[in-house]
Amino acid sequence: MFDRDNWNEILEALTANTFRTILTAFGVFWGIFILVILLAAGNGLENGVKKGFDGIATNTMFMWTQTTSKPYKGLPKTRRYDFKNSDVAALKESLPDLLYVSPRNQLGGFEGANNVVRGTKTAAFTVYGDYPELIKQQPKDIIKGRFVNQQDILLKRKTAVIGQGVIKELYDKTEEVIGSYIKVNGVNFMVVGIYNSKSNQGNAEEEQKEIFVPFTTFQQAFNYGDRVGWMAITANDNSSITDLKPKILDIIKLRHSINPTDDRAIGNFDLYEQFNKIRGLFTILRFIAYFVGTLVLISGVIGISNIMLIVVKERTKEIGIRRALGATPRAIRSQILSEAIFLTIIAGMFGIAAATGLLAILNMVLDSMPSEGMMFANPSIDLGVVFIALLILVGSGLLAGFIPAQTAINIKPVDALRTE
């Protein structure tokens, strides 16, 4: 490895026909370049999607009521029912693996009627009745004041947390928001907090136009009794909400006299299940990246193998002389393999360097762009991928040089010397 004559011979052999060597090495360069870019692009897409879930408790499901589709115990199908406060307590008591069971109620909605008044200004916003735990399930960036707390729940305080979008429509720029009052469906609420949405999706602006009030206050102020519109349920880290979901649904069906086989009576959305599907998709994309990149790399390796066969043929007489002077088959094989490995690694390292440079430029461009709605972030590769690429290069070099090396040592010295 540290023999200068050996390296001089390798360089002399590869530079004998420079253009041909460059074209051959380009196959390996392009293969490793494509492999790194595909893996980085997959990571960029994965990072963008995960950024959309940033801070969200992904081990969560949402559950709401629907009409029954089957009769049960004398009750007709198409029957409507409501969740109750007691359902929340029953779920917490029956399933200790649940971390949060957050009941929720809602007023207004998309393009709803004006329901919020402040002075002479009116507007339509979505108003939620929530528990303090919600901010741990769907994080909000509280930029001033606070979120709903447990004292608000116990004392049924008329407090509200509003988004930046609400402030833009109801307040002047110089007005102090914290401590001011807004009127929701005729009921006054004092603003105790301001939030920014953490979402980087396209609906982030709409999420800034939401108002959160204590759940117990919501029920009392808007005559909801003990009705619960829907629930956000999160499992402990060592449990899966997907595994707990059948038990949750069974408890609700039993409490509301719903046919155990009626799968349409309770609507639900399993965020954890969807998140796992997305992670599975990225695993497939990573496999495709390795597969495609490896195929392109193999085509380059085949090109190097072919060029080494040509080199061996051109050097047949030289090999014969070396064998006649006592060179062992191992020495001949080592020389040919060294040339193939050297060419492969050099071409591959240039490919890795070019791909890394392109990714650096792409990251600078992405950093200068607004992140809102961006589903692609920080395309990059880790050291493990580079290490794998190097192993692929060494293996490729051995593969590319093996057949030419075997051809070289199979040449008899007498036949080699006779070759013109």
N, C-alpha and C positions, 0 to 999 in steps of 0.2 A: 504493500500500500504506500510506503514511503520511499519507494525506489524511483529516483528521478528518471532513470532511463526508461522505466516502465511507463511513466506518465508521458514522457516525450514520444514514445512509440504510439500511445493511445491518441494523443493530439495529432500526430502526423497522419495516422490512419484516418481519423475523422475529418481532417482538413484537406485530404487529398482531393476531395470533390465537395467543396464547401456548400455549393447551392443544393446539391442532392441531400447532404446531411441536414441542412436547415429545413428543407421541405419535409423530410422524414421526421425530424424532431417536432415539427409543428403539430403533427397528429397527437403526440403526447401532451404538448402545450395546450392544445384546444380541449382535449379530454379532461385534464385536471382543472382547467379554467371553467368549463361548463359544470363540472362536479361541484366546485366551490360556490359558483354563482347560484346554482339550483338550491343547494343546501342553505345558503344565506337568504335567498328569496323565501324559502319555506319558513325559516326562522323569523324573517321580517313579518310575514303574514301572521304567524303564530303570536308574535309579540304584539301586533296591532289588535288582534282579537282579544288577547289576554288583557290588554290595556282597557278595552271596553268593559271587561269584568273587574277592573281594578277596584279593590276594596269591597266588592259585593260578596256577600256570603253565598258562595256557589252551592253549598250543601243545603239548599233551600227549595221548598215547593210552595206554590200558591194554590189556594183552594177556595171555591165559591159555589153557591147553590145554583141548581138548574131544576127544571121540572122533572118529576119522576116519569119513567117510561114503562113501568110495570106495576100492576096492582099488588097490594100487600096488606094482609090482615084486615080485609074489608075496605081498605082505602083505595080510591081509584087511581089510575095512572094519570099523567099530565097534572099531578098535584104540585102546587108550589109550597115551599116552606122556607124558613129562615134559620141561619145559625143563631145561637144564643150565647150569652156570656158564660153560661154554665158549661157549654161545649169546650171552651178554652180551658177551664179548670179541669174538666174530665180528661182532656188530652194530656195536660201536664202531669196529672196524677197517675194515669195509666201507663204513660210512656216516659220513663225517666231519661231515656236517651235523647229526648228533645231538648235543645238548648234554649230556643225561643219559640213561643207561640204568640204571635202578635195579631190580635183582631184589628180589623180596619173598617172604617166607613168612609163614604165618599159623597160629596155634593158636586153638582156641575159636571163638566166634561168637555170634550172637544166641541167647539162652536155652541156651547150652552148659553142660556140666557144670562143677562147681567145679574150677578148675585152679590157683588162686593161694592160697597160705597165708602168714599172718604171725602167729606166736604161736598163739593159740587161734581166730583168725578166718580164715574161708575165704570165697572168693567166685569167681564166674566172670567172667573178662574176656577180651577179645580181645588176643592177644599177637602182635606183628609182629616179624619179623626184617628189619631195614632197613639201608641205607647212609646216610651223612650227607647225601647229596644230596637225600634225600626232603624235608627241611625247606624246600628251595628250590622243590619241586614242590607240596607241600601244607603251607604254613607253619603252624607252631605258635607260640603265644605262650609262650616259655620264661620263666616268672616267677621261677624259682630254679634255680641249677645250670646245666646244659648239656644239649645233645642228644648223640646218638651221634656220635663223631668217628672220624677215620681210624686213630688208634692203637688204638681199641677193635676196629676191623675187623682190623688187622694182627696184634694180640696175642690176638685172640679173648677179650677181657675179658668177664666176666660182669657187665655193667652194665645198668641199666634206667632208662628215662625214663617216668614215670607221670603220669596226669592227675588232676585234682582229684576226679573221681568215685571213683577208686581210693582216694585218701586218706580220703575220707569213710567208706568201708566197712571199711578195714583199720587205720586209725590213730585214736588219741584226739586231741582238739583240742590238747593241750599237747605232744604228741610231736614230736621233730625227725625230719623225713622224710629229708633228704639224709644219706647215709652209712648209713642203715638197710638191712636185708635183707628181701627177699621171696622166697618159694619158688615157682617155676613148674614144675609137673609134677615135683616132687622136686629141682629144681636151684636153688641159691641165687644170687640176683642182687643186687648192691648198687645202691641208688637214687642216681643222680647228677644227676637233673633232674626238674623238675615243670613241666607245661605247662597252659595253658588253650587250649581250642579257639577259633579265630578265626571259626568258622562262625556265621552269623546265621540258619541254617535250623533247622527243628524237631528235627533229629537232633543238635544241638550237645551236649545232655546225654549222649547215648550216646557221643559222640566223646571225652568227658572220662574215659570208663572204658576206655581203651586203654593198653597197655603196649608200649613200643618197646625192643628189644634189638638188639645188633649182628648183622648178617646172618650173618657167619661163625660167631659164637658159637651162634646159633640152629641152624644146620645141624649143628654138632658136638654140642651139648647134647641135641638131640631126635632124633638119628640120622637126619637127612635126607640124609646123604651130600652129593652135589653137586646135589641136586634144587632146582629153582626153581619156586615156586608160580605166580607171575605177575610181570609187569614193568610199571613206569611209565616211559614213554619220552617225552622232551621234545626238540623240535627247536630249533635256533638261531633267533634272532629274524628273521634274513633268509631263513628257510626255513619251509615249511609241513609240519607232521606229516601232514596229509591227503595231500599229494603224495608224501611219503616212505613212507606206509603200505604201498602195493603192494610196494615193494622190501623192506621189513622182513618182510612175510609170505612173500615168495618165498624169502628167505634161510632162514627158519625151516623152510619146507616142504622145501627142498633138504637141510637138515641132518638132518631127521627122516624122510626118505623118505615124504613126503606127496604125494599126487597134486596137481599144480599147479592143477587145476581144482576141487579140494576146498575150497570156501569155508566149510565148517562145522567144519573140523578145528581152527581157531584162533579162539577168541573174542576180540573186541576192542571197545573203546569209544573213539571219537574225540572227545575233549572239545573240540578246536578246531573240528571240524565242527559240533557242537551249538552252540557259542558263536556261530559265524557265522550259524547259522539263527536264533538269538535276536536277533542284531543286525539281520538281515534283517527279522524281525518288527517290530522297533521302527521301522525305516525305513518299513514299510507303515503302521504306526500314526501316524507323523508325517505321512505323506501324507494319511491319512484325516482327521486333525485339521485340516490346512490346507484340505482339500476341503470338509468339513462347515462349518467356520467361514466359509469364503469364500462358500458358498451362503447361509448365514444373513445374512452381510454384504450380499450382493447383494440379498436381499429388502428390507433396510433402505434400500439405495441406490435401489431402485425406488420405495420409499415417498417418499423425498426428491424424486426426480424428479417424481413425481405432484404433490407439494405445491407444487413450484416451477412446474409447469404451471398450477396453480390461481392461484398468486400472480401469474404473468404475465398470466393472463386478467383478474384483478381490477385489474391496473395497466395495462390496455391503453390507456386514455385518457392516463394519465401518460406512458407510453412514446411515444404519438403526439405529445404536446406537446414532449417532449424532442427527438424527431426533427425536429419543425417548427422548433425553435429551433437546430438545427444539430448535434445529437448524432450522432456517427458510429455505424455498426453495431458497430464494435469497442468503443466505450464502453458501448453497451447490453449486448453479449455479456459484457464484462468485469464489469459490475455483477451480472448474473445468476449468472455462474460464481463470483464472489466470495462471494455469499450462499450458494450450494450448498456450496462448499468450506469456508466458515466453519462452517456448521451441521454438516457431516460430521465435521470435525476436532474440534470441541468435543464432540460426542456420542461420538466414538471415544476421545478422551482420558479422558473420564469412564469409559468402559468399561475402558480399560487400568488406570486408577487403582483402580476397584472390584475388578478381577480381582487386581491386585497386593496389595491389602489383604486379600482373602480368602486368598490364598496365604500371606501373612505369618502370619495367624491359624492356618492349617492346619499350617504348619511349627512354630509354637510348641506346638501340640497333639501333633504327632509327636515333637518333642524331649522332651516330658514322658513319653512312653510307652516301655516297654522295647523295644529294637531287635531282640531275639532273635526269629527267625521272621518278622520284618517284611519284606515284599516290596515295600514302597513307602517311598521315602525322598527327602526334599528336593525336592518338586515346585517347579520354578522355571523361569523363562525367562531367556535371556541378552539382552544389548543388541542382538544381531543380529536377534532375533525382534521386539523393539520397533521397530527401524528398519524392518523389513519391514512391520510393522503400520502405521507412519506412511505408508510409501509406498502401501500399500493404501488408506489413508484419503484421501490426496491424489488418487489415481487414481479412487477412488469418487466424491469430490466433483466432479471434472471430468466423470465419466460422468453423475452425477446432474443436473448443470447444463447439459450440452451441448444436449439436446433442447429444454428450455425456452428456452435462450438463442437457439437457431436460430429457434424460434417467435416470439420477441420481435422479432428483427431483420427477420423476414419480413413484419411488419405494416406496411402503408403508412401514413404519417402521416395522410392524409385519412381512411382507414378507421378508424384508431384514434381520431381526434377525433370521428367520427360515432358511436362506440360509447357506449352509456349503461350 
